Amino acid sequence: MTVCISAICCDNKHEDPKIIVSSDRMITTELGAPVEYEGTSTKISELTSSCVVLSAGVTTWIEDLVYRTKQAIKNENTLVIRGIAKKCANAYIELIQDNIKRLILSTYNMSFEEFKDQQKYNSSFLAEVNKSISLTRQTIGDNLASLIAGIDKNGADIFGINNGNFYPFTSLGYQALGSGQASAESVFVHRGYDTKWDLKKAIITLIEAKKQAEEAQGVGKNTDIVIISRDGIKYLEEGTIEELEKIHRELMNKISDTRDEVIKDKLNKLDIL
């Protein structure tokens, strides 16, 4: 499917908060027999001058959710990140309801209001419709999830959005989603990630998490990285990302070489073979 990653860190003086986010460019076009390919556009969408949304799942639903969220916040003057996350969650609920109306209720020429008056219908009909509604909710929930990451007057925040709910990950300090989620998050756990880390240390960990996630099915090789600060949103250039990936490879090679040296030096002294 994809991988989207977000992590909170600090500037070099540990004063101002920053957030780094990354995603691949893998696109999933449909359900059933999904078509996946590497796209050419970033999957990171700006919601405000200091807040972005990243999404995993079916492209048409992602675009719908992002559009609804932007419409919901466009007339808001003072937004906190939690408020944006709540708006996104509400937009998710509206998306589900509209799909239920279009795909299920419309086939019976029925509105939500009419369906709520369940005394009109026999039990077998209601069971059939409720089963279809539950399946639609589950299908969308399994194939659409988002991360809201941003900075406001209160600091940096990360929220996960799924099935009309929003979940805070600010205290944890990082979060990933998509088919590469487990692989990416395992890197943060293994490294003992801390939101007090400075940008340089945090961004190399982010690169490592993205590279680890690429081993999962459906995760693309292309990478986009954005840095969010109180000054705004900065997209890293392709050349900069390539240099970061090169530094990461050199670091991993040194770790591997050191491990081999320790094994050779220490284990050869043990009488175990």
C-alpha positions, 0 to 999 in steps of 0.5 A, a space after each residue: 500500500 504505502 508508508 507515511 511517517 512523522 516524528 517530532 524533534 527539536 532544533 539544535 538548541 532544543 528550543 523550538 519544536 520541529 516535525 519531520 514527515 516522509 512518504 513514498 509515492 506508491 499509488 493504489 488505484 482501486 479495490 478488488 484487484 488493486 493496481 499499484 505503481 510509483 506516482 510522480 507527485 508527493 502524497 504530502 498535502 498542506 492544510 495550513 502554513 504549518 500543518 500537513 496531512 499524509 494518507 495511505 490507502 485508495 487514491 480516490 478516497 484519499 483525495 476525497 478526504 483531503 478535499 473535505 478537510 481543506 473545505 472544513 478548515 478554509 474559513 477558520 482563522 485560528 486553528 490548533 492542530 487538534 482542531 484540524 485533526 477533529 475536522 479531518 475525523 469528521 470529514 472521514 465520517 461524512 465520506 463514509 456516510 456519502 459512500 453508504 448513501 450512494 452505494 447502498 441506500 440509493 439502490 433501495 431509493 432510501 435516505 438515511 432518515 428513512 432507514 432510521 425509521 426501521 419499523 417500516 421494514 422487515 427484519 431480513 431486509 434490515 439485516 441485509 442492509 446493515 450487513 452491507 453498511 458494516 462491510 462498507 465501513 470496514 472496507 473504507 476503514 481498512 483502506 484509508 488512514 491519515 496522519 495530521 502533523 503540525 505546529 501551533 501555539 501549543 507546540 508540535 502535534 501528531 494525530 492519526 485518523 481512521 474510521 472517523 476517529 482521531 488518535 494523539 501520538 504527540 507524547 509518543 513522538 512518532 507514528 507511521 501508517 500503511 503497509 510499511 508501518 510496523 517496519 518503520 516503527 520498529 526502527 524508532 523503538 529500536 533506536 529509543 527515539 526521543 522528541 528531544 533529539 535534534 533535527 540531524 539525529 532525527 532525520 537520519 532515523 527517519 531515513 532508516 525507518 523509510 528504508 526499513 519500510 521499503 522491505 514491506 509489500 507495496 512500499 515505494 522506493 521514491 521518498 519525499 521529506 518535509 520539515 515543519 517548523 514555526 517558520 513554515 513548511 520546507 520540502 527537501 530537494 531530491 538531491 538533499 534526500 539522495 545525500 541523506 540516503 547515502 549517509 544512511 548507507 555509510 552508517 549502516 555499513 559501519 555498523 555492519 563492519 563493527 559487528 563483524 569485527 566484534 564477532 570475529 574478535 570476541 566470539 573466536 575466544 569462546 570455546 563454543 564450536 
